[in-house]
Amino acid sequence: MRNYKDPQYIKWRKAVYTRDNFCCQWPNCNFRSKLNAHHIKKWSDYPGLRYNIDNGITLCYQHHKMIKNMETDYEYFFFKIIANKNG
C-alpha cells in the first residue's frame, strides 16, 4: 500500500512536479492545478522504479482520470514526452 505521507514519496512527487514546471504534460493542456504525479510504470508492478523521477509525469486530474485502467497503453507516449524534456 502506498503511503502518500512517506518523505521519500513526497520528495519524488515534488521532483516530478518541479521537472514538469508544475504543469500537466499532456500535449496542449498546460493546466496548473489539481495535479497528479503519475507513475508511468505501475507502482505495484515495478517497485524498483517507484522513486525514479523518469518514471513519473505530471498530469492534471482530468488527464489522469482519462487514462485510468489504460495506463500501460500510455507508457510509450509518456516516456517519449519525458525523453524530449531530458534532451
N, C-alpha and C positions, 0 to 999 in steps of 0.2 A: 504494500500500500504506500502510496506517495504521501510524504509529509511536506506540505506546502510551506511550513514554517522552518524546515531544515535550513540552516545557514548556507549549506552547500547548494541547495536548490535555489534559494533566494539569490545567491551570487551568480549562478548560471543564468537565471531568468533576467537579471539586471544586465548581464553582459550581452545577452541576445538582444534585448531592447536597445542597449547603447549602440551596438554594432549596426542595428537597423534604424538608428536615429529616431527611436520611439515612434515608429510609423509602420502601418501594415505594409507588407512586402508584396501583396497581391498586385499584379500589374494594373496601373492606373487607379489604384484605390487611395493610397496615402492617408487613410483615416488614422487619427492620433489618439483616440480614446477607446475604452473598452477593449484593450489589447490583451492578447494571449501569446505566451511563448510556447509555440508548438514544437513537440519533438517529432522530427521528420521520420526517423526510425523509432518505432514504438518503445516507450518506456519499459513496458513489461517484457518485450522480446529481446531487447538489446541493453542489458544492464551496464555494459562497458561503455556505452555511448551516452548515458544519462546526463552527464555533466560536460559533454563535449559541445562547445559553442557552435561548431559547424554542423551539429545535429539539431539545431534549433532555428526557428524562423518566427518572426513576429507577424501575427495575423490579427485582424480586428475580429470582434465577436462574430460578425456576420459571415466572414470567410471561414473562420474556424468551424462554425456550426455547419456551413455548407459542405465541408469535406468529411464530416463525421461518418464513420463506418466505411469510408472510402480512402482512408489515409494512405494505404500502400499504393493506390493509383496515382497519388500526387508526389511520391518520393522523388522521382527523377526531376520533375518540374521544380520542386523546391530546392533540390541540390544544385540545379542549374542556376537558379536565382542567387544562391549563396556563392557559387563559384564565380559568378560575374562580379559580385561585390568584392571578393578576395583578389580579383585580378588574375 
